[in-house]
Amino acid sequence: MRDSDTDVFPEQPLPPWRRAVLKIGSSLLAADGGGLSAQYAAALAGFVRASHAVGREIVVVSSGAVAAGRAILHANLVPGAPMAERQALAALGQARLTGFWQGFFERPVAQVLLTHDDLRNRRRYLNARATLTALLRHGALPVVNENDTVSVDELKLGDNDNLAAIVAALVDADVLFIATDIDGLYDADPRIEPHARPMPVVAKMSASLLSIAGGAGSSVGTGGMRTKLEAAQRAASAGVATVLFNGRRADVLEGLAHDRLRGTRIHPLRTRMAARKHWLQNAPAEAGGILVDAGAANAMVEKGASLLPGGVLAAAGQFRRGDLVTIALLDGDAREPIARGVTQYSADDIRRLARRHSRDIEATLGYTYGETIVHRDDLVLV
């Protein structure tokens, strides 16, 4: 970053938000190239506390486990080191990373380890969403990291950047904050191009923007600006705004706590609900579906209600929890499709729950995934 760049990004308002994901990279946590350091983390934690104080919710996606493990062993990874070495350092450093964050907060900090495979599998995706939602409801601070220890893929550039974007969609975040070590997005790399111009607003991500982003600027992380823009693109498609800012500047973080940004704001392609509804309308549904009575059909169509077990008559075919299915009104022998939605229960479970009250779900099945068969946020009319 150029020394004269402290105020080249004009102040602008943050998008309205209630729930956010904050991604913090290794370059901000292992500032001296060694173990975990509070040099920049303290101000980042202050932003989180200030957000909590006004009733907002934050999920932190934190790098730093490998760097912490490296400090424990006083070991340096050489380029091309075996994957097992990185995984061993992550295993050593993960507990220290969680304890590091707990030191900044009175509220409990929860460690959540995920892999991209967890989030590609629909049922595991739903379980991860339910867990993170429960942690937020209980007032905990979830700290998410990739489960490097058991990952079967190489640690790709920007894994946690892209993981943060996926988590933002997972928890229905309003905004994805990405803390970096430069002031925001430029039209060239400001560390090598003295005439690089700041880009405070990006209305729409494009291939040309990705092409101007360079590689990693730090030896302790796995991602550079390109992966942050890839993450922003992923978030935008899910209806989530992205904010890039300098996590090394306490004044920038103080401004964020008061909804003022000096950095880059990347607009979403559509609203979160529109993105969700688009997927529900266009993704392929499983064969079969859920058959409902006229009362349930009317509640969904006229009132925008969720589908409860009491209005279910039967399940057709075989499908699993988390599948996208068709919901049809059963009128005699006729079936009239009225909606599509993501089911919280399998076909076999639904057959056991049909016509029952929501309060009887756990007694009937021995477990519960909630009182709805299909929640209204996971449902679209056809």
QUIZI-V974135 format. One line per field, one symbol per residue. phi: phi as a letter, one per 40 degrees, with the letter a starting at -180 (. if undefined). psi: psi as a letter, one per 20 degrees, with the letter a starting at -180 (. if undefined). burial: b if it has 16 or more other C-alpha atoms within 10 Angstrom, else e. A space follows every 50 residues. Layout:
phi->???
psi->???
burial->???
//
This chain:
phi->.ccccdbccccacccdabbabbcbccccbbccgbccbcdbcccccccccc cdcbgcbbbcbbchcccccccccfbbccdgcddccccccccccccccccd cdccbcccbbcbbbbccdccccccdcccccccccccccgcbcbcaccccb ccccccdgdccccccccccdcfccabcbcbbbcicbcacccbbcbcbcbc bbcacaccccccccccbbcbbbabcdccccccccccccgbcbbbacccbc cccccdcbgbbbibbbcccacdcccccccccbcccccgibbbcccccccc ccbgcccbcccccabbgbabdgccbcbbccbgccbbcbabacccbcdccc cccdgccdcccccccgaabhcbcbcccbbbcb
psi->pqhjjhkioqpqqqqpqhprpopprhiihmhjjcapqjghhghghhgggh ghhjjrqpppopaigghghhhgilqppqpjqqhhgghghgghighhgghg hhiiqhqqpppopqrhhhihpgghghggghghggghhjjropoqqqmhhj pirqnqpkghghghgghghgjlqhqopopajribprjroiiioijppqnh pohpqrhhghhipaaqjqiiajqahghhhgghggghhjkpqppproiioh hghgghikkppobppoqqhrqghhgghgghhiqpqqqbapprrhggghgg ghikrrpqhhjphrppaprrpiqprppqponciqoopirqropiqrgggh hhipjrqhijghhghjrqjriqgoqhikqpq.
burial->eeeeeeeebeebebeeeebbbbbbbbbbbbbebbbbbbebbbbbbbbbbe beeeeebbbbbbbbbbbbbbbeeeeeeeeeeeeeebbbbbbbbbebbbeb bbebeeeebbbbbbbbebbeebbbbbebbeebbebbeeebbbbbbbbbbe eeeebebbbbbbbbbbbbbbbbbbbbbbbbbbbbbbbbbbeeeeeeebbb beeebeeebbeebeebebebbbbbbbbbbbbbbbbbbbbbbbbbbbbbbb ebbbbbbeebbbbbbbbbbbbbeebbbeebbeeebeebbbbbbeebbeeb beeebbbbbbbbbbbbeebbbbbbbbbbbbeeeeeebbbbbbbbbbbbbb bebbbbebeebeeeeeebeebbbbbeebbbbe
//
